[in-house]
Each structure stands twice: as C-alpha cells, then as structure tokens.
Amino acid sequence: MKPMGILILMCLTTLANADSGLVRLSEPLGPWKVTLLTDPTPLREGPVDFSVLVQSQDTGETLLDADVSLDLTHSVAGLIMTVPASTEVSENAMLHAAKFVLPEPGQWSGRIKIQVEDHKDELTFEFTAAPPLPAWTSWWPWLIPAPVALCLYAANRRLAS
C-alpha cells in the first residue's frame, strides 16, 4: 500500500466507532448472566453509552423482553439519575442501551435493575468518569492532511529535479 493510503487509513481510524464499548462487568444474577458495556473508554463527562446484555444462565439465550434501567449516583455532588435502557436505542439488537449525557466527572455508583416477567433483580457497580476532553481533540485530525500534502508535493518536486 502506498504511504498516502496508510496515512488516510490512520486518520480515518479516529472516526471509527466500535459497537458497545468496554466490558465493565459480567456476572451471574439470579437466573441471568448480566454484562455491562460502556463507551467511551475511559468514561468521561458528556455523552455516554451504557449497554446491558441479559442472558439466560442455563441456555445463554439473550433475553430481549427484559425491562432494564440504570440508577446512577454521583458520590460527591449527590446527583441521582435514572435512565431506561432499551433495545430500540441500541445499535446492537441484542443489547439494552441507554445513551445519555453524564453531567459530572468523578466517582459514580450504579445499579442495574432488571425485570423479566415476575422476576426482579439488581446488580451494583462503580466507575470513575474523567473530565471531558478539550474541544480541539475532535478536530485535530482534519489539520493533518494539508501539511502532509505539502511535504509530499515538496518531496515529489525535489525528486523530479
């Protein structure tokens, strides 16, 4: 592959979004196995995606009819959030996703509430949210092509003479 093609691929990787994110926990809970995935990695103040996979422990079958919600509490600010998770919001039809804005960095505790038919259960977890990234981190990849193109042009002209 030519060097320019490699450079373009490297720039495009910053634009790629993986589906579902990092596995935060995967534990048995009553008759289910519950897996929590979060994105971005690391979690930061701002837009986040929490996805929950609920499976039968016996068969491994995904339970799409589960009612899933997340209760999040900030340990210092005392903020309390309840966010529903559904398969309609998820990019992956097997996951119950909740996409929302995390309002504060810091230490958070969470509770996943699951109900399937008449059986309810809860699973607790903790995470730390970092401060948001500076704004320039989202647009810096767009600055790279111009200097690279100028360098390649200069190198081409030098080789031509």
SEMAR-557407 format. One record per residue (C-alpha): residue number from 1; residue in three letters; chain; x, y, z. Coordinates in steps of 0.2 Angstrom, whole numbers. Example, Ala and Ser with C-alpha at 12.3 -4.5 7.8 and 13.67 -1.06 7.14 Angstrom:
2
+-----+-----+---+-------+-------+-------+
|   k |   r | c |    xx |    yy |    zz |
+-----+-----+---+-------+-------+-------+
|   1 | ALA | A |    62 |   -22 |    39 |
|   2 | SER | A |    68 |    -5 |    36 |
+-----+-----+---+-------+-------+-------+
This chain:
161
+-----+-----+---+-------+-------+-------+
|   k |   r | c |    xx |    yy |    zz |
+-----+-----+---+-------+-------+-------+
|   1 | MET | A |     0 |     0 |     0 |
|   2 | LYS | A |     6 |    17 |    -4 |
|   3 | PRO | A |    11 |    29 |    11 |
|   4 | MET | A |    -3 |    41 |     7 |
|   5 | GLY | A |   -16 |    27 |     8 |
|   6 | ILE | A |    -8 |    22 |    25 |
|   7 | LEU | A |    -9 |    40 |    31 |
|   8 | ILE | A |   -28 |    41 |    26 |
|   9 | LEU | A |   -32 |    25 |    35 |
|  10 | MET | A |   -23 |    31 |    51 |
|  11 | CYS | A |   -33 |    47 |    50 |
|  12 | LEU | A |   -50 |    38 |    47 |
|  13 | THR | A |   -47 |    26 |    62 |
|  14 | THR | A |   -50 |    41 |    74 |
|  15 | LEU | A |   -68 |    42 |    66 |
|  16 | ALA | A |   -72 |    24 |    68 |
|  17 | ASN | A |   -84 |    19 |    82 |
|  18 | ALA | A |   -84 |     2 |    90 |
|  19 | ASP | A |  -101 |    -5 |    94 |
|  20 | SER | A |  -105 |    -6 |   113 |
|  21 | GLY | A |   -88 |    -2 |   121 |
|  22 | LEU | A |   -78 |    -9 |   136 |
|  23 | VAL | A |   -85 |   -23 |   146 |
|  24 | ARG | A |   -86 |   -16 |   164 |
|  25 | LEU | A |   -94 |   -31 |   172 |
|  26 | SER | A |  -100 |   -48 |   168 |
|  27 | GLU | A |  -108 |   -58 |   182 |
|  28 | PRO | A |  -122 |   -70 |   186 |
|  29 | LEU | A |  -138 |   -63 |   194 |
|  30 | GLY | A |  -151 |   -74 |   199 |
|  31 | PRO | A |  -157 |   -84 |   183 |
|  32 | TRP | A |  -147 |   -72 |   172 |
|  33 | LYS | A |  -130 |   -68 |   166 |
|  34 | VAL | A |  -128 |   -49 |   165 |
|  35 | THR | A |  -114 |   -40 |   156 |
|  36 | LEU | A |  -112 |   -21 |   156 |
|  37 | LEU | A |  -103 |   -12 |   142 |
|  38 | THR | A |   -99 |     7 |   142 |
|  39 | ASP | A |   -92 |    19 |   129 |
|  40 | PRO | A |   -82 |    30 |   128 |
|  41 | THR | A |   -66 |    22 |   136 |
|  42 | PRO | A |   -62 |    29 |   148 |
|  43 | LEU | A |   -79 |    36 |   153 |
|  44 | ARG | A |   -80 |    55 |   153 |
|  45 | GLU | A |   -92 |    69 |   157 |
|  46 | GLY | A |  -103 |    71 |   142 |
|  47 | PRO | A |  -111 |    59 |   130 |
|  48 | VAL | A |  -110 |    41 |   136 |
|  49 | ASP | A |  -117 |    24 |   130 |
|  50 | PHE | A |  -121 |    11 |   144 |
|  51 | SER | A |  -127 |    -6 |   136 |
|  52 | VAL | A |  -133 |   -21 |   145 |
|  53 | LEU | A |  -133 |   -39 |   139 |
|  54 | VAL | A |  -145 |   -50 |   148 |
|  55 | GLN | A |  -144 |   -69 |   145 |
|  56 | SER | A |  -151 |   -84 |   152 |
|  57 | GLN | A |  -138 |   -93 |   163 |
|  58 | ASP | A |  -145 |  -110 |   158 |
|  59 | THR | A |  -146 |  -108 |   139 |
|  60 | GLY | A |  -135 |   -92 |   135 |
|  61 | GLU | A |  -150 |   -86 |   126 |
|  62 | THR | A |  -152 |   -67 |   125 |
|  63 | LEU | A |  -167 |   -60 |   134 |
|  64 | LEU | A |  -174 |   -46 |   123 |
|  65 | ASP | A |  -190 |   -44 |   133 |
|  66 | ALA | A |  -181 |   -39 |   149 |
|  67 | ASP | A |  -185 |   -22 |   157 |
|  68 | VAL | A |  -169 |   -14 |   161 |
|  69 | SER | A |  -165 |     3 |   169 |
|  70 | LEU | A |  -149 |    11 |   177 |
|  71 | ASP | A |  -149 |    21 |   193 |
|  72 | LEU | A |  -133 |    32 |   194 |
|  73 | THR | A |  -127 |    42 |   209 |
|  74 | HIS | A |  -113 |    54 |   210 |
|  75 | SER | A |  -103 |    51 |   226 |
|  76 | VAL | A |   -98 |    69 |   229 |
|  77 | ALA | A |  -111 |    80 |   220 |
|  78 | GLY | A |  -126 |    69 |   226 |
|  79 | LEU | A |  -133 |    69 |   208 |
|  80 | ILE | A |  -145 |    55 |   205 |
|  81 | MET | A |  -150 |    49 |   188 |
|  82 | THR | A |  -162 |    35 |   182 |
|  83 | VAL | A |  -160 |    30 |   164 |
|  84 | PRO | A |  -171 |    17 |   155 |
|  85 | ALA | A |  -161 |     5 |   143 |
|  86 | SER | A |  -170 |    -2 |   128 |
|  87 | THR | A |  -166 |   -12 |   113 |
|  88 | GLU | A |  -173 |     2 |   102 |
|  89 | VAL | A |  -159 |    14 |   107 |
|  90 | SER | A |  -146 |     1 |   104 |
|  91 | GLU | A |  -135 |    -1 |    88 |
|  92 | ASN | A |  -134 |   -19 |    93 |
|  93 | ALA | A |  -152 |   -28 |    94 |
|  94 | MET | A |  -145 |   -40 |   107 |
|  95 | LEU | A |  -141 |   -26 |   120 |
|  96 | HIS | A |  -152 |   -14 |   130 |
|  97 | ALA | A |  -144 |     3 |   128 |
|  98 | ALA | A |  -145 |    19 |   137 |
|  99 | LYS | A |  -137 |    34 |   128 |
| 100 | PHE | A |  -137 |    50 |   139 |
| 101 | VAL | A |  -126 |    64 |   145 |
| 102 | LEU | A |  -115 |    61 |   161 |
| 103 | PRO | A |  -116 |    78 |   169 |
| 104 | GLU | A |  -101 |    77 |   181 |
| 105 | PRO | A |   -84 |    69 |   182 |
| 106 | GLY | A |   -79 |    59 |   197 |
| 107 | GLN | A |   -84 |    44 |   207 |
| 108 | TRP | A |  -101 |    36 |   202 |
| 109 | SER | A |  -110 |    21 |   209 |
| 110 | GLY | A |  -123 |    12 |   199 |
| 111 | ARG | A |  -137 |     0 |   200 |
| 112 | ILE | A |  -144 |   -11 |   185 |
| 113 | LYS | A |  -162 |   -15 |   188 |
| 114 | ILE | A |  -169 |   -30 |   178 |
| 115 | GLN | A |  -186 |   -37 |   177 |
| 116 | VAL | A |  -191 |   -52 |   166 |
| 117 | GLU | A |  -209 |   -56 |   169 |
| 118 | ASP | A |  -212 |   -58 |   188 |
| 119 | HIS | A |  -193 |   -59 |   192 |
| 120 | LYS | A |  -184 |   -43 |   198 |
| 121 | ASP | A |  -166 |   -41 |   202 |
| 122 | GLU | A |  -152 |   -28 |   204 |
| 123 | LEU | A |  -133 |   -28 |   201 |
| 124 | THR | A |  -122 |   -14 |   208 |
| 125 | PHE | A |  -106 |    -7 |   200 |
| 126 | GLU | A |   -95 |     8 |   202 |
| 127 | PHE | A |   -85 |    19 |   190 |
| 128 | THR | A |   -75 |    34 |   188 |
| 129 | ALA | A |   -79 |    47 |   175 |
| 130 | ALA | A |   -65 |    58 |   169 |
| 131 | PRO | A |   -67 |    77 |   164 |
| 132 | PRO | A |   -71 |    80 |   146 |
| 133 | LEU | A |   -58 |    81 |   133 |
| 134 | PRO | A |   -53 |    98 |   126 |
| 135 | ALA | A |   -63 |   103 |   111 |
| 136 | TRP | A |   -48 |   103 |    99 |
| 137 | THR | A |   -46 |    84 |   101 |
| 138 | SER | A |   -61 |    82 |    90 |
| 139 | TRP | A |   -55 |    92 |    75 |
| 140 | TRP | A |   -36 |    90 |    76 |
| 141 | PRO | A |   -36 |    75 |    63 |
| 142 | TRP | A |   -43 |    87 |    50 |
| 143 | LEU | A |   -27 |    98 |    51 |
| 144 | ILE | A |   -15 |    84 |    46 |
| 145 | PRO | A |   -19 |    82 |    28 |
| 146 | ALA | A |   -13 |    99 |    22 |
| 147 | PRO | A |     5 |    99 |    29 |
| 148 | VAL | A |     7 |    81 |    24 |
| 149 | ALA | A |     1 |    85 |     6 |
| 150 | LEU | A |    13 |   100 |     6 |
| 151 | CYS | A |    28 |    88 |    11 |
| 152 | LEU | A |    23 |    75 |    -2 |
| 153 | TYR | A |    22 |    89 |   -15 |
| 154 | ALA | A |    39 |    96 |   -10 |
| 155 | ALA | A |    47 |    79 |   -10 |
| 156 | ASN | A |    40 |    75 |   -27 |
| 157 | ARG | A |    47 |    91 |   -34 |
| 158 | ARG | A |    64 |    88 |   -27 |
| 159 | LEU | A |    64 |    71 |   -34 |
| 160 | ALA | A |    59 |    77 |   -51 |
| 161 | SER | A |    73 |    90 |   -52 |
+-----+-----+---+-------+-------+-------+
